[in-house]
Amino acid sequence: MTSTPWDTQEIATAPLVTAPDGSAVRVLCATARGGTATFTLEPGAVAKAVAHRTVEEIWYVAAGQGRLWRKHGEAEQVVDLVPGLSLTIPVGTRFQFRNDGADALYIVAVTMPPWPGAGEAMPADGIWPATV
């Protein structure tokens, strides 16, 4: 079998891992400079607040509804998560998200660099009590 410079894969039907914030993760393709994954949060669930040591993220809300809190330095914001919304989470930003809808909140995320593993996410003080 010949090695190729690319990766092709289908999304897993079941979550492969649980993120440090408690959401269900399905890992997708990655390169040396970035990775992709989906995050799912069930109805009524509130993720744990975290901050990343080295990874920045770009999120795209694919389905569901909820809210995201993020704080970096003095800047702080709560934004409604609705399908079609895209947002960024810079390195060191404290953030927490919740599902306020009747259906699963489904987010596609790009991480740069790729997720390095255990120890990347640091627990943080959030604004809502976590349920996962």
Steps between C-alpha positions, in 0.01 A plus 500: 500500500636840400500788747310813393539861612130531588239353732141403426253377759132480583364638823456245777142409583573514874715749692859386526603705802368744755650848486640657820189721503274190500369517143500191275772513232531334162853557371533574128803553275811688611822629346822618660348851536139437600230250585122469472241343724134523588372576849154402616323620813166344588186706579519676838872424542755759611868437425780558748687829458854462363785694338755362254875523554615489134200432274273756336169393351252601232145374558209460261157429650339237277184424701324578827502809714673619811736760637877544523678710762857604429740729684850611411662767715236772553296399192197286586200388296202264498390413147197302379600181321276446198546302177720686254699693764880487490725625781855484629652404834855641526769331710453572871133601468279363777179360354192298584201398292154364560212344308179696549300315235293184467749335260872423518736796452738397222821696434773444242837626622845560357790492746835662426737334563340154520382400848816396690323281757460489876593817682410741218175616659524670837195514728364854532232682695190528282171683535262200513507185716627216280281191458732269304 
